[in-house]
Amino acid sequence: MKRPCSVVWAAVVAVVVHGAPAHAGLCAPQTAFICTGLQNQLNTLGESIDVLTQQQEGLVWATNASSNTTMSIMFQLAGNPNQDEFGIVGLNAAGGLSGLCAVFPAGDFNTGYFAVASFRSGDKLTVNLFDASASVISTTTFTGVDRSRFVYYVKNSNGTFFSHMGYNLDRKVHSLVFAGTNLNQGSWWMAWEDSLDPGATADFGDGLLFLGALNPSPVSHATWASVKARFR
């Protein structure tokens, strides 16, 4: 498995896989942006992705492990040009945000640091943050995080922006999701734009996540009732 050359890498470990779909479905419409940097980066990583035409509906996410299985995501930091905070936010049954769960708090890490975020029974999320030598820096447990419905976020002085644009104050897309190809089939890439009200100059080069064994749920054309039923 290849490592990206910038920002953030994540791989899932110790999970029981239960039939994750090949992809979430293409977004409509696709987001136009200054794509050269991200396209070149994914090409270098061995992907066969067109970043302008193969954006997926990665709005709301879920683990595909059973509710009794601890599911862990390992995030490794390979650089963070704007010193952003990256994390996870659970969604309650009504679709409301349950609170920010920082995986990498802003200014609390350096290149080479990594974290393990583990979904546990009882809607708990435990995040262990490590330095580059694998020494534990901190352990934080968050409550009210439903593993069957959560979103990702980036936070800085411009605001907090989520993988589901419906939760963004500017109602703009701040993350693009791509299905992995070649050796990365079944995994996902998530590229972030951390500026407020991004327009023609957006490049989605402010963070890059590599995600495995997760199931993005295409909720833009579904009711919350149907989404909840999907994960029962």
Contacts in CASP RR format, 6 or more apart in sequence:
PFRMAT RR
TARGET T0000
AUTHOR 0000-0000-0000
METHOD contacts of the structure
MODEL  1
MKRPCSVVWAAVVAVVVHGAPAHAGLCAPQTAFICTGLQNQLNTLGESID
VLTQQQEGLVWATNASSNTTMSIMFQLAGNPNQDEFGIVGLNAAGGLSGL
CAVFPAGDFNTGYFAVASFRSGDKLTVNLFDASASVISTTTFTGVDRSRF
VYYVKNSNGTFFSHMGYNLDRKVHSLVFAGTNLNQGSWWMAWEDSLDPGA
TADFGDGLLFLGALNPSPVSHATWASVKARFR
1 11 0 8 1.000
1 183 0 8 1.000
1 184 0 8 1.000
2 45 0 8 1.000
2 46 0 8 1.000
2 183 0 8 1.000
2 184 0 8 1.000
3 9 0 8 1.000
3 45 0 8 1.000
3 76 0 8 1.000
3 78 0 8 1.000
4 41 0 8 1.000
4 45 0 8 1.000
4 78 0 8 1.000
4 208 0 8 1.000
4 210 0 8 1.000
5 41 0 8 1.000
5 44 0 8 1.000
5 45 0 8 1.000
5 78 0 8 1.000
6 41 0 8 1.000
6 78 0 8 1.000
6 79 0 8 1.000
6 207 0 8 1.000
6 208 0 8 1.000
7 77 0 8 1.000
7 78 0 8 1.000
7 79 0 8 1.000
7 80 0 8 1.000
7 81 0 8 1.000
7 205 0 8 1.000
7 206 0 8 1.000
7 207 0 8 1.000
7 208 0 8 1.000
8 75 0 8 1.000
8 76 0 8 1.000
8 77 0 8 1.000
8 78 0 8 1.000
8 79 0 8 1.000
8 80 0 8 1.000
8 86 0 8 1.000
8 104 0 8 1.000
8 207 0 8 1.000
8 208 0 8 1.000
8 209 0 8 1.000
8 210 0 8 1.000
9 75 0 8 1.000
9 76 0 8 1.000
9 77 0 8 1.000
9 78 0 8 1.000
9 208 0 8 1.000
9 209 0 8 1.000
9 210 0 8 1.000
10 73 0 8 1.000
10 74 0 8 1.000
10 75 0 8 1.000
10 76 0 8 1.000
10 209 0 8 1.000
10 210 0 8 1.000
10 211 0 8 1.000
10 212 0 8 1.000
11 73 0 8 1.000
11 74 0 8 1.000
11 76 0 8 1.000
11 210 0 8 1.000
11 212 0 8 1.000
12 71 0 8 1.000
12 72 0 8 1.000
12 73 0 8 1.000
12 74 0 8 1.000
12 211 0 8 1.000
12 212 0 8 1.000
12 213 0 8 1.000
12 214 0 8 1.000
13 72 0 8 1.000
13 74 0 8 1.000
13 116 0 8 1.000
14 70 0 8 1.000
14 71 0 8 1.000
14 72 0 8 1.000
15 63 0 8 1.000
15 64 0 8 1.000
15 65 0 8 1.000
15 69 0 8 1.000
15 71 0 8 1.000
15 72 0 8 1.000
15 213 0 8 1.000
16 65 0 8 1.000
16 66 0 8 1.000
16 69 0 8 1.000
17 64 0 8 1.000
17 65 0 8 1.000
17 213 0 8 1.000
18 64 0 8 1.000
18 65 0 8 1.000
18 66 0 8 1.000
19 64 0 8 1.000
20 64 0 8 1.000
20 186 0 8 1.000
20 213 0 8 1.000
20 214 0 8 1.000
20 215 0 8 1.000
21 215 0 8 1.000
22 179 0 8 1.000
22 185 0 8 1.000
22 186 0 8 1.000
23 56 0 8 1.000
23 179 0 8 1.000
24 56 0 8 1.000
24 57 0 8 1.000
24 58 0 8 1.000
24 177 0 8 1.000
24 179 0 8 1.000
24 215 0 8 1.000
24 216 0 8 1.000
24 217 0 8 1.000
24 218 0 8 1.000
25 56 0 8 1.000
25 57 0 8 1.000
25 218 0 8 1.000
26 54 0 8 1.000
26 55 0 8 1.000
26 56 0 8 1.000
26 57 0 8 1.000
27 55 0 8 1.000
27 56 0 8 1.000
27 57 0 8 1.000
27 220 0 8 1.000
30 52 0 8 1.000
30 53 0 8 1.000
30 55 0 8 1.000
31 55 0 8 1.000
31 173 0 8 1.000
31 176 0 8 1.000
32 52 0 8 1.000
32 200 0 8 1.000
33 52 0 8 1.000
33 176 0 8 1.000
33 193 0 8 1.000
33 198 0 8 1.000
33 199 0 8 1.000
33 202 0 8 1.000
33 203 0 8 1.000
33 204 0 8 1.000
34 200 0 8 1.000
34 201 0 8 1.000
34 202 0 8 1.000
34 203 0 8 1.000
35 51 0 8 1.000
35 52 0 8 1.000
35 203 0 8 1.000
35 204 0 8 1.000
36 203 0 8 1.000
37 203 0 8 1.000
37 205 0 8 1.000
38 51 0 8 1.000
38 176 0 8 1.000
38 191 0 8 1.000
38 203 0 8 1.000
38 204 0 8 1.000
38 205 0 8 1.000
38 208 0 8 1.000
39 50 0 8 1.000
39 51 0 8 1.000
41 208 0 8 1.000
42 49 0 8 1.000
42 51 0 8 1.000
42 178 0 8 1.000
42 189 0 8 1.000
46 182 0 8 1.000
46 183 0 8 1.000
47 178 0 8 1.000
47 180 0 8 1.000
47 181 0 8 1.000
47 182 0 8 1.000
47 184 0 8 1.000
47 189 0 8 1.000
48 181 0 8 1.000
48 182 0 8 1.000
49 178 0 8 1.000
49 179 0 8 1.000
49 180 0 8 1.000
49 181 0 8 1.000
49 189 0 8 1.000
51 176 0 8 1.000
51 178 0 8 1.000
51 191 0 8 1.000
54 178 0 8 1.000
54 179 0 8 1.000
55 176 0 8 1.000
55 177 0 8 1.000
55 178 0 8 1.000
56 177 0 8 1.000
56 178 0 8 1.000
56 179 0 8 1.000
56 188 0 8 1.000
56 216 0 8 1.000
57 177 0 8 1.000
57 216 0 8 1.000
57 218 0 8 1.000
57 219 0 8 1.000
57 220 0 8 1.000
58 163 0 8 1.000
58 175 0 8 1.000
58 177 0 8 1.000
58 188 0 8 1.000
58 190 0 8 1.000
58 216 0 8 1.000
58 217 0 8 1.000
58 218 0 8 1.000
59 151 0 8 1.000
59 163 0 8 1.000
59 164 0 8 1.000
59 165 0 8 1.000
59 216 0 8 1.000
59 217 0 8 1.000
59 218 0 8 1.000
59 219 0 8 1.000
59 220 0 8 1.000
60 91 0 8 1.000
60 149 0 8 1.000
60 150 0 8 1.000
60 151 0 8 1.000
60 163 0 8 1.000
60 164 0 8 1.000
60 216 0 8 1.000
60 217 0 8 1.000
60 219 0 8 1.000
60 227 0 8 1.000
61 149 0 8 1.000
61 150 0 8 1.000
61 151 0 8 1.000
61 152 0 8 1.000
61 163 0 8 1.000
61 214 0 8 1.000
61 215 0 8 1.000
61 216 0 8 1.000
61 217 0 8 1.000
62 147 0 8 1.000
62 148 0 8 1.000
62 149 0 8 1.000
62 150 0 8 1.000
62 214 0 8 1.000
62 215 0 8 1.000
62 216 0 8 1.000
62 217 0 8 1.000
62 231 0 8 1.000
63 71 0 8 1.000
63 119 0 8 1.000
63 147 0 8 1.000
63 148 0 8 1.000
63 213 0 8 1.000
63 214 0 8 1.000
63 215 0 8 1.000
64 213 0 8 1.000
64 214 0 8 1.000
64 215 0 8 1.000
65 71 0 8 1.000
65 119 0 8 1.000
65 147 0 8 1.000
65 213 0 8 1.000
67 121 0 8 1.000
67 147 0 8 1.000
68 121 0 8 1.000
70 118 0 8 1.000
70 119 0 8 1.000
70 120 0 8 1.000
70 121 0 8 1.000
71 118 0 8 1.000
71 119 0 8 1.000
71 147 0 8 1.000
71 213 0 8 1.000
72 116 0 8 1.000
72 117 0 8 1.000
72 118 0 8 1.000
72 119 0 8 1.000
73 116 0 8 1.000
73 117 0 8 1.000
73 118 0 8 1.000
73 211 0 8 1.000
73 212 0 8 1.000
73 214 0 8 1.000
74 114 0 8 1.000
74 115 0 8 1.000
74 116 0 8 1.000
75 86 0 8 1.000
75 103 0 8 1.000
75 104 0 8 1.000
75 114 0 8 1.000
75 115 0 8 1.000
75 116 0 8 1.000
75 117 0 8 1.000
75 209 0 8 1.000
76 112 0 8 1.000
76 113 0 8 1.000
76 114 0 8 1.000
77 104 0 8 1.000
77 109 0 8 1.000
77 110 0 8 1.000
77 111 0 8 1.000
77 112 0 8 1.000
77 113 0 8 1.000
77 114 0 8 1.000
77 115 0 8 1.000
78 111 0 8 1.000
78 112 0 8 1.000
79 111 0 8 1.000
79 112 0 8 1.000
80 104 0 8 1.000
80 109 0 8 1.000
80 111 0 8 1.000
80 207 0 8 1.000
81 206 0 8 1.000
82 156 0 8 1.000
82 194 0 8 1.000
82 206 0 8 1.000
83 106 0 8 1.000
83 107 0 8 1.000
83 156 0 8 1.000
84 106 0 8 1.000
84 154 0 8 1.000
84 155 0 8 1.000
84 156 0 8 1.000
84 192 0 8 1.000
84 194 0 8 1.000
84 206 0 8 1.000
84 207 0 8 1.000
85 102 0 8 1.000
85 104 0 8 1.000
85 105 0 8 1.000
85 106 0 8 1.000
85 154 0 8 1.000
85 155 0 8 1.000
85 156 0 8 1.000
86 102 0 8 1.000
86 103 0 8 1.000
86 104 0 8 1.000
86 152 0 8 1.000
86 153 0 8 1.000
86 154 0 8 1.000
86 155 0 8 1.000
86 192 0 8 1.000
86 207 0 8 1.000
86 209 0 8 1.000
87 100 0 8 1.000
87 101 0 8 1.000
87 102 0 8 1.000
87 103 0 8 1.000
87 104 0 8 1.000
87 152 0 8 1.000
87 153 0 8 1.000
87 154 0 8 1.000
87 155 0 8 1.000
88 101 0 8 1.000
88 103 0 8 1.000
88 117 0 8 1.000
88 125 0 8 1.000
88 145 0 8 1.000
88 150 0 8 1.000
88 151 0 8 1.000
88 152 0 8 1.000
88 153 0 8 1.000
89 97 0 8 1.000
89 98 0 8 1.000
89 99 0 8 1.000
89 100 0 8 1.000
89 101 0 8 1.000
89 150 0 8 1.000
89 151 0 8 1.000
89 152 0 8 1.000
89 153 0 8 1.000
89 162 0 8 1.000
90 97 0 8 1.000
90 98 0 8 1.000
90 99 0 8 1.000
90 101 0 8 1.000
90 144 0 8 1.000
90 145 0 8 1.000
90 146 0 8 1.000
90 149 0 8 1.000
90 150 0 8 1.000
90 151 0 8 1.000
91 97 0 8 1.000
91 98 0 8 1.000
91 146 0 8 1.000
91 149 0 8 1.000
91 150 0 8 1.000
91 151 0 8 1.000
92 98 0 8 1.000
92 144 0 8 1.000
92 146 0 8 1.000
93 224 0 8 1.000
93 228 0 8 1.000
94 224 0 8 1.000
95 149 0 8 1.000
95 224 0 8 1.000
97 151 0 8 1.000
97 162 0 8 1.000
97 167 0 8 1.000
98 144 0 8 1.000
98 145 0 8 1.000
98 146 0 8 1.000
99 142 0 8 1.000
100 153 0 8 1.000
100 155 0 8 1.000
100 160 0 8 1.000
101 117 0 8 1.000
101 125 0 8 1.000
101 127 0 8 1.000
101 142 0 8 1.000
101 145 0 8 1.000
102 127 0 8 1.000
102 140 0 8 1.000
103 115 0 8 1.000
103 117 0 8 1.000
103 127 0 8 1.000
103 129 0 8 1.000
104 113 0 8 1.000
104 115 0 8 1.000
104 129 0 8 1.000
106 155 0 8 1.000
106 156 0 8 1.000
108 129 0 8 1.000
108 137 0 8 1.000
108 138 0 8 1.000
109 129 0 8 1.000
109 137 0 8 1.000
110 131 0 8 1.000
110 132 0 8 1.000
111 132 0 8 1.000
112 131 0 8 1.000
112 132 0 8 1.000
113 129 0 8 1.000
113 130 0 8 1.000
113 131 0 8 1.000
113 132 0 8 1.000
113 137 0 8 1.000
114 129 0 8 1.000
114 130 0 8 1.000
114 132 0 8 1.000
115 127 0 8 1.000
115 128 0 8 1.000
115 129 0 8 1.000
115 130 0 8 1.000
116 127 0 8 1.000
116 128 0 8 1.000
116 130 0 8 1.000
117 125 0 8 1.000
117 126 0 8 1.000
117 127 0 8 1.000
117 128 0 8 1.000
118 125 0 8 1.000
118 126 0 8 1.000
118 127 0 8 1.000
118 128 0 8 1.000
119 125 0 8 1.000
119 145 0 8 1.000
119 147 0 8 1.000
120 126 0 8 1.000
122 144 0 8 1.000
123 143 0 8 1.000
123 144 0 8 1.000
123 145 0 8 1.000
123 146 0 8 1.000
123 147 0 8 1.000
124 141 0 8 1.000
124 142 0 8 1.000
124 143 0 8 1.000
124 144 0 8 1.000
124 145 0 8 1.000
125 141 0 8 1.000
125 142 0 8 1.000
125 143 0 8 1.000
125 144 0 8 1.000
125 145 0 8 1.000
126 139 0 8 1.000
126 140 0 8 1.000
126 141 0 8 1.000
126 142 0 8 1.000
127 139 0 8 1.000
127 140 0 8 1.000
127 141 0 8 1.000
127 142 0 8 1.000
128 136 0 8 1.000
128 138 0 8 1.000
128 139 0 8 1.000
129 136 0 8 1.000
129 137 0 8 1.000
129 138 0 8 1.000
129 139 0 8 1.000
129 140 0 8 1.000
130 136 0 8 1.000
130 137 0 8 1.000
131 137 0 8 1.000
148 231 0 8 1.000
149 217 0 8 1.000
149 227 0 8 1.000
149 228 0 8 1.000
149 231 0 8 1.000
151 162 0 8 1.000
151 163 0 8 1.000
151 164 0 8 1.000
151 167 0 8 1.000
152 162 0 8 1.000
152 163 0 8 1.000
152 175 0 8 1.000
152 190 0 8 1.000
152 209 0 8 1.000
153 160 0 8 1.000
153 161 0 8 1.000
153 162 0 8 1.000
153 163 0 8 1.000
154 160 0 8 1.000
154 161 0 8 1.000
154 174 0 8 1.000
154 175 0 8 1.000
154 192 0 8 1.000
154 194 0 8 1.000
154 206 0 8 1.000
154 207 0 8 1.000
155 161 0 8 1.000
156 194 0 8 1.000
158 194 0 8 1.000
158 195 0 8 1.000
158 196 0 8 1.000
159 169 0 8 1.000
159 196 0 8 1.000
161 168 0 8 1.000
161 174 0 8 1.000
161 175 0 8 1.000
161 192 0 8 1.000
161 193 0 8 1.000
161 194 0 8 1.000
162 168 0 8 1.000
162 174 0 8 1.000
162 175 0 8 1.000
163 174 0 8 1.000
163 175 0 8 1.000
163 177 0 8 1.000
163 190 0 8 1.000
164 219 0 8 1.000
165 171 0 8 1.000
165 172 0 8 1.000
165 173 0 8 1.000
165 174 0 8 1.000
168 174 0 8 1.000
170 196 0 8 1.000
170 197 0 8 1.000
170 198 0 8 1.000
172 197 0 8 1.000
172 198 0 8 1.000
172 199 0 8 1.000
173 193 0 8 1.000
173 198 0 8 1.000
174 192 0 8 1.000
174 193 0 8 1.000
174 194 0 8 1.000
174 198 0 8 1.000
175 190 0 8 1.000
175 191 0 8 1.000
175 192 0 8 1.000
175 193 0 8 1.000
175 204 0 8 1.000
176 190 0 8 1.000
176 191 0 8 1.000
176 204 0 8 1.000
177 188 0 8 1.000
177 189 0 8 1.000
177 190 0 8 1.000
177 216 0 8 1.000
178 188 0 8 1.000
178 189 0 8 1.000
178 190 0 8 1.000
178 191 0 8 1.000
179 185 0 8 1.000
179 186 0 8 1.000
179 187 0 8 1.000
179 188 0 8 1.000
179 189 0 8 1.000
180 186 0 8 1.000
180 187 0 8 1.000
180 188 0 8 1.000
180 189 0 8 1.000
184 210 0 8 1.000
186 212 0 8 1.000
187 210 0 8 1.000
187 211 0 8 1.000
187 212 0 8 1.000
187 213 0 8 1.000
188 210 0 8 1.000
188 211 0 8 1.000
188 212 0 8 1.000
188 214 0 8 1.000
188 216 0 8 1.000
189 208 0 8 1.000
189 209 0 8 1.000
189 210 0 8 1.000
189 211 0 8 1.000
190 208 0 8 1.000
190 209 0 8 1.000
190 211 0 8 1.000
191 204 0 8 1.000
191 205 0 8 1.000
191 207 0 8 1.000
191 208 0 8 1.000
191 209 0 8 1.000
192 204 0 8 1.000
192 205 0 8 1.000
192 206 0 8 1.000
192 207 0 8 1.000
192 208 0 8 1.000
192 209 0 8 1.000
193 202 0 8 1.000
193 203 0 8 1.000
193 204 0 8 1.000
193 205 0 8 1.000
193 206 0 8 1.000
194 206 0 8 1.000
194 207 0 8 1.000
195 202 0 8 1.000
195 206 0 8 1.000
217 227 0 8 1.000
217 230 0 8 1.000
217 231 0 8 1.000
219 227 0 8 1.000
END
